[in-house]
Amino acid sequence: MSGNGNKTPPLRVPAPPLRVLALCLGNICRSPLAEALLRRELDAAGVRTVVESAGTGDWHVGRPADPRSREVARRHGLTLGGRARQLTTEDFYTQDVILAMDAQNAAEARRRLPPGARAQVVLMRDFDPESPGADVPDPYYGSPDGFEDVYVMLERSARAFAARVAQRPEDPGEGGSVALGRG
């Protein structure tokens, strides 16, 4: 849990474009799917963004997304491009929001958070209306059905995140950001 219970965390949303990073362990299963879904949902909500993904670990750096993630994406009309990369110190200064897939990766990102960083680290499912604060389970060692289950969770969370971000005022005032929270 993110410590927020059933409350969506407040977000500082800067003037566009919003920079969002989806984060998981190896950047081949969950975060590439989240990246594609966030891009689609934020675009549909009319929010100008730059969306990327990364992993906390370096095991798969340079590799494409897992074939099972690519297949689930294809069935839902999405294409997973790009190659796995590892979270960098620069990400904390260039990203506005880092959406971690689970508590372990959120904790690791917060542990690496350098002084003066601009990025906010929150859980992807903090925005899931059906299960706020839950982890997106890692489907890597499971069956292909697990990838479909992850897709459904990510789609729901990405849609809710996009709706929340789209609610921000056009002129957020001094500082270029506004806190977004539930209610």
N, C-alpha and C positions, 0 to 999 in steps of 0.2 A: 504494500500500500504506500501511497505517496505521503501519508500523514494527513491528508485532507478529508478522509472518510469519503462521504458521497458528494463532496463539494469540488467543482471544477476549480483548478488553481487560477489565481489571477495571473494575467499575462500583461507584460508591457509590449504593446504593439506599435512599432515605429511606423513612420510614414513609409509608403511603398518605395521599392519592393521589399516585401517581407522575406527574410532569408530563413529557411527552415531546413534542419538536418534530421533525418530519421536515423536512429542509432540502434544497432543490435550487436551481437558478439562478433560474427565473422563477415557481415555485410554481403551474404549470399542468399539468405532465405527471407527473413522478415523485413529488414530495412529496404531492400530493393522494391518489394511489393508496396510497402508504406510510401516510399518515394513516388512511385507511379500513381498511387491512389491520392496522395496529398496533392500532387500536381493537378490531377484531373478535378478533384473536388474544389480546390482553391480557385482554379480557372473557372469552373462552373459558377462559383460564388462571386466572380468578378474581382478577385483579389490578386493584385500583381505580386508575384513571388518568384523566388529562385529556390528550388527544392533540390536537395542532394541527399545522399545517404553515406554512411560509414559504419565501421565496426570498431569495437574497442580492442579486438585482437588482430593479429597480423597473419594468421594462418592462410587466408585465402586472397591476400593482396594480389591484384592483377587478374584475378579470375572472373569470369562472367557469373551471373546469378545461377543458383542451383537449378538444374533442369526442371525439377518439380515446381519451383516457384515460377519459372518461365512458362510452364504449361498451364498453371492456374491463371496466370496473367493473360495468356493468349486466349483461353476459354472465355475470359471476361472482357476481351477487346483491348487489352493493354499490352504494351511491349516493354520489356525490361532491357534497357540498354546499359551501357557503362560497365565498368569493372570494379571489383571490390577494392576498397581503400580503407586505411586505418584512420581513426580520429586523430587530428593533429592539434597542437597548441593553437595554431592559427584559427581553427574552427571556433574556438571560444571567443575570438575577437571579431570574426566576420559573420557568424550566425546570430540570428535573433533568438531563435527557439531551437533547442535540441530535444526532440521527442524520442525518449528511450523506450525500447520495447518491453523492458522488464526492470524490476527493482535493482537487480545485480548490475546491469549496464548503467542505470541512472546513478547508482552509488559510485561506480568506477569513474563516470564522467565528472561527478561532483568532486571526487578525490583529486582529479587532474585539473580542476578549475583554477586557472591562474588569477592572480590579483588583477583587478580592473577589467575582468572579462565582461563582455556585454551579453553573452548567451545565457538564456534561462534554460535550465534542465528540468524537464517534466516528463511524466510517463505518458506515452501515447494513449493509453486507455483511461487516463484521467478525464478524457473527453468522451468516453464510451457511455452512452446513456443507460445501457443495460448492465454494465459492470464497472463503474468508475473506480480507477485505481488498481485494477487487476493487471497482472502480467499478460503480455502476448506470449504464449508458450512457444518454445523453440521446436519447430517441427522436424529438424534435421535428422534425428535418429528414428523418427516415426514413419507411419505409412503416408501415402499420398493424400489420404483423407485429411490428415492433420494440416496440410498446406491449404486445403479448401477452408477448413475451420478458421485458420489464421487470416485468410483473405476476408472472410465475413467480418471478423472482429476489426480488422484494419479498415475496411470500407466504412463501417459504422462510425468508428472513431475519427477517421479522416473527414467524413461528412460533417460530424458534429464540430470538429475543430474548425473547419472552413466556415461553418455558420457562425461560430463564436467570433472568429476574426473579422468576418464581413460586417459584424455589428458595430465595429469601431467607427467613431466619427471621422469625417474627412479631414478635419483640422484638429489634430490631437493636442494642439497647444504647445507651449514651451516645453522643450525637452524631447519633442517628437514622439511621445509615446503616451499610451493610455492603459490603465489597468483594466483588464477584462476578467470578470468573475461571474459565477452563476447568480441568477436572480436579478 
